[in-house]
Amino acid sequence: MKKSIQLVAVVCFFTIFGCKQNSEASLETTTEITAAQGAGQSAVVDDASSPNIVQTASGSKDHSTLVTAVKAAELVDVLSNAGPFTVFAPTNAAFDKLPKGTVEGLLKPEKKDDLKNILEYHTYVGALKTEYMQDGQEFEQVNGGKVKITKVGDKVFVNGSEIVSSIPTSNGIIHVINDVLLPK
């Protein structure tokens, strides 16, 4: 009986050790392939799944400025990950309300950190559905700032900007707003 237990223990040891080596080799190969391709999560093509936040926004004619800003801030891969995320997504008209030259200035490489801070102020880690938002609630955004929710009747506002529609995505929710939220 002792020899049987020892034999089983030895077989288990070699099996686990062998699997671990194969797993590590597979991980190294996968990492090398991904690094060699230079693409992140946003490069994954999947025709069967629902679109993620970036794919959904990219398909909206009303969010082309936001998509351009997300690309300039190099946040495409982050917002393509599993999440869940809630993005308060300003429309093109919202960006047009900013003083002339603001958007163009923020898109310059030397302003990338400022742009990233503004975009992160529009992003919450987690899925916030409007039906669960309460008047007076505050949510800490990715950049560390807080947004405040206000409810007036059936309307929901974030920092005074009405959420005009909500779009579920595979990795969270997009709440369309008509203003750019600026961190305080």
N, C-alpha and C positions, 0 to 999 in steps of 0.2 A: 504494500500500500504506500509506504514511504517513497519508493522508487517511482511510483505512478505520479504522486504529487510533485516530486522533484522534476520529473519529465515534463509534466504540464507547465510547471513554473518556468522551465528553460524555454519551452516552445513559446509561451506567452511573452517572455522577455525578448526573444528574437523577433517575434511578430510585431511587438510594439516598437522596438528599435528600428526594424526595417521599415515600418509604416511611417515613422517619424522622419527618417532620412528621405523617403519618397516625397513626403509632404513638404519638407524643407526645400528639396530640389524643385518641386513643382512651384512653390511660392517664389523662389528665386527666378525661375524661368518666366513666370507670369509677370513679376515685377520688371524684369529686363525687357520683356516685350512691350509692356505699357510705357516704360521709360523711353525705349527706343522709338516708339510711335509718338511720344510727346503729347499725348492727348489724355484728358481726364474724363470724368463721368459724363460730361456733356457730349463726348464723342460716341457714346454707346448708342447704337441704333437698334431700336426695338419697335417693330411695327404692330406688335400685339398689345402693348401696354397703353394706358392712358398717358397723355402728354404731361410732362412736369411743368413747374412754374415758368421756366425759361422758354420751353417750347410753346406753351400757351401764350405767353406774352409776345413771343416772336411772331405768332400767327395773328396778332391783333394790330390792325392799322392804327388804332388809337394809342398804342404803346411803343411806337418805334423809337421815340426819344429815350424812353426808359431802357429799352433793350440796348441802344447805343451806349448809354451810360453804364449799364451793367457790364458790357464788354470792355469799355475803357477802364473800368475799375477792377477788371479781371476777377469778377464774381460769378461768371457763368458756371464754372464747375461746382462752386459751393452751392449755388441755388439749383443745381441739377442733381445734387445728392438726395438721399432718401428722406431727409427732413424728419418730421414735418416742419414746415415753415408757414408763417402767415406773412404775406407781403401786402402792404398798403401801397397800391400801384397808381402813381399819378399818371393822368392822361397826357397826351401831347399838349392839349390846351392848358393843362396845369403848368407845364414847363414854360409855355408861352407867356404866362402871367408874370414870370420872374423878370427883373430888370434886363433890358437889352444887353446881350453879350455875356450874361451869367452862365448859361449852359455851355456856350462855346469855350469860355474860360475854364470851366470845370472839366471839360473834356481834354484839356492839355495835359501831357504827361507829368508836368511838375505840380499839377493840382490833384493828382490821383488820390492822395490821402484824404483831401477835403471831400472829393466826390464819394469815396468809399465810406466816409463817416456819414454823409447824407443818406446814401443808399442803405447803410446798416441801420439808420434811424427809422427806415421804412420796413424793417424786417424783424419779426419775432420768431423765436424758436419754439414751435408748437403750433397746433391748429386752433385758431380762435374763430369760432362760428359766431355770427352776429346774434343768433338767438340765445346764446349763453352770456353775452356781454351785458354788464350791468352799469347803470348810470353812476359815474364817479370812479369806476375802476381805472387803475393805472397798470400798464404793462411795460416791463423793462425790455427795451429793444436790444438788438445785437451790439450796438455801439455803447450800451450802458445808459443811454438816456431813457426817459419814460414818456409814454404817450398816455393821454387821458381820454376815456370814453365818456360820451354824453349821449343820452337818449331823450328824444322829444317825440312822444307818441310812438309810432312805428319806425321812426327814423333813427339811425345810429350814426354818430359822428366820432371821428378820431381827431383830437386837437382842433375841433371846430370844423373839420372838413367832412362832409357827408359821404358815407359809404353808399355809392349809387348802385353797385352790384357786387355780387360775390361769385367767384368762379372756383369750384373745387378742381384740384389737380391731383396727379398721382403722388405728389410729395407735399401737399398742403393746400392752402387756400390763397387766392388773390382777391383782395378787396379793392375795387376800383374807386379812386377818389379824384376830385377835381382840383386839388391843391398839392403843392410840394411841401412836405413837412420838413421844417428846418430845425435842427438840433439847437437847444438853448445853451 
